[in-house]
């Protein structure tokens, strides 16, 4: 019985710590959608926004829509995005038999049409790394008419 109580307390403590580390749990859902950290389609590859960047995005978003009505907030968030800023690497060059992939960590060659080998090369030349990202929001002035008429 004592071990079950201890296990329950331990699980509750872990859950409390885990949820407090996740900035998305208490964020406005509109901001959470914009500031979501997207993982690359091939696991173990590419640049991924770090948690500090996501937190800054969430904070910036929350400030933008604080105290405004839904119509104004929708305008302020329209077209907003949060990303690493693009793909890493120069792509693949194929000659019909082999392909060569170049990325920030070097070059790798794989047989043409072999997707598993291509993904292995991708992990080699563009390994996963966390980077600082920026959120891009439209200028507030673009929403001045909507926000003023809606009672901002």
HUPEBEL-V298564 format. One record per residue. RES is the residue in three letters. PHI is phi in degrees with one decimal (* if undefined). PSI is psi in whole degrees, 0 to 359 (999 if undefined). OMEGA is omega as a letter, one per 30 degrees, with the letter a starting at -180 (* if undefined). Layout:
# HUPEBEL-V298564
res = (RES:RES)
phi = (PHI:PHI)
psi = (PSI:PSI)
omega = (OMEGA:OMEGA)
This chain:
# HUPEBEL-V298564
res = (UNK:UNK:UNK:UNK:UNK:UNK:UNK:UNK:UNK:UNK:UNK:UNK:UNK:UNK:UNK:UNK:UNK:UNK:UNK:UNK:UNK:UNK:UNK:UNK:UNK:UNK:UNK:UNK:UNK:UNK:UNK:UNK:UNK:UNK:UNK:UNK:UNK:UNK:UNK:UNK:UNK:UNK:UNK:UNK:UNK:UNK:UNK:UNK:UNK:UNK:UNK:UNK:UNK:UNK:UNK:UNK:UNK:UNK:UNK:UNK:UNK:UNK:UNK:UNK:UNK:UNK:UNK:UNK:UNK:UNK:UNK:UNK:UNK:UNK:UNK:UNK:UNK:UNK:UNK:UNK:UNK:UNK:UNK:UNK:UNK:UNK:UNK:UNK:UNK:UNK:UNK:UNK:UNK:UNK:UNK:UNK:UNK:UNK:UNK:UNK:UNK:UNK:UNK:UNK:UNK:UNK:UNK:UNK:UNK:UNK:UNK:UNK:UNK:UNK:UNK:UNK:UNK:UNK:UNK:UNK:UNK:UNK:UNK:UNK:UNK:UNK:UNK:UNK:UNK:UNK:UNK:UNK:UNK:UNK:UNK:UNK:UNK:UNK:UNK:UNK:UNK:UNK:UNK:UNK:UNK:UNK:UNK:UNK:UNK:UNK:UNK:UNK)
phi = (*:-62.4:-67.4:-68.0:-64.7:-61.8:-64.5:-63.6:-63.8:-64.0:-64.5:-65.5:-64.7:-62.6:-62.7:-65.6:-67.6:-64.3:-71.1:-74.1:-82.4:-94.7:-67.8:-79.4:-66.0:-106.5:-79.6:-59.0:-56.8:-65.5:-71.0:-60.9:-65.3:-66.9:-94.0:-61.3:-85.7:-91.6:-88.4:-61.2:-67.7:-106.0:-61.6:82.5:-127.9:77.1:-87.8:-130.8:-62.0:-82.6:-65.8:-61.2:-63.5:-63.6:-63.0:-62.9:-59.8:-61.0:-64.2:-62.6:-61.8:-61.1:-65.1:-60.9:-106.1:-63.0:76.7:-105.7:-76.6:-60.8:-63.0:-65.5:-61.2:-60.7:-64.3:-63.5:-98.8:-60.3:77.4:-69.8:-150.0:-135.4:-157.9:-78.4:97.7:141.3:-81.4:-104.3:107.4:-99.6:92.3:-108.0:-116.9:-118.7:-111.9:104.9:-110.9:-130.2:-124.2:-121.9:-114.5:-119.5:-145.0:-65.8:-106.5:128.3:-129.9:-145.6:-115.1:-144.9:-67.7:-55.5:84.9:-94.1:-64.9:-62.8:-66.9:-61.3:-66.0:-62.6:-61.5:-57.8:-65.4:-76.2:-91.3:-136.7:-65.3:-59.6:-151.7:-90.7:-132.4:-75.2:-121.6:-124.1:-94.5:-120.2:-115.2:-66.9:-61.8:-58.8:-60.9:-68.1:-110.8:-58.8:-65.1:-64.9:-71.3:-69.3:-69.6:-93.4:89.3:-51.4)
psi = (317:319:327:319:315:318:319:315:319:316:319:320:317:316:320:318:318:316:330:339:344:106:345:340:326:5:154:132:327:319:320:323:316:318:12:139:115:131:145:156:334:115:143:11:160:174:140:135:138:166:324:318:318:319:317:319:313:317:315:316:314:320:320:324:4:124:8:158:173:317:315:315:319:318:315:331:351:130:3:147:160:119:175:347:4:179:153:137:167:359:191:143:120:142:12:328:316:158:148:130:134:135:189:340:13:207:149:143:142:159:137:132:356:95:323:317:323:315:324:316:317:317:329:313:340:64:154:138:148:135:160:133:163:148:145:117:150:155:139:327:334:344:7:319:314:315:324:315:338:2:30:999)
omega = (a:a:l:l:l:l:l:l:l:l:l:l:l:l:l:l:a:a:l:l:a:a:a:a:a:a:l:a:l:l:l:l:a:a:a:l:a:l:l:a:l:a:l:a:l:l:l:l:l:a:l:l:l:l:l:l:l:l:a:l:a:l:a:a:a:l:l:l:a:a:l:l:l:l:a:a:a:l:l:l:a:a:l:l:l:l:l:l:a:a:a:l:a:l:a:l:a:l:l:l:l:l:a:a:l:a:l:l:l:a:l:l:a:a:l:l:l:l:l:l:l:l:a:a:l:a:a:l:l:a:l:a:l:l:l:l:l:l:a:a:l:a:a:l:a:a:l:a:l:l:a:*)
